[in-house]
């Protein structure tokens, strides 16, 4: 039985302005997609451990990393999204929050029963 592991959640995609697909050369049809990885215990997320960002072509569905771009405008849009727009979802801290509340109750409860 697996009680801990890692999972990931998808950050909403955003259309990249300008540029073309490195594979099929389709113009203005690139999307950027982010993923946040987290550690979970019994499928309850505890805390995030990393992020990964890809660009996806809307035409050929090819997934590309930043190093595969030749267009400077695409690289700039990619970096802006990666550094500024990928926020950690609140539910990635659910397990940690439950643990902190449980520990706080264990500390406070003996004083409330006196």
Buried (B, 14 or more C-beta within 10 A) or exposed (E): EEEEEEEBBEBEBBEBEEBBBBBEEBEEBBEBBBBBBBBBEEEBBBEBEEBBBBBBBBBBEBEBEBEEBEBEEBBBBBEEBBEEEBEBBEEBBBBBEEBEEEEEEEEEEEEEEE
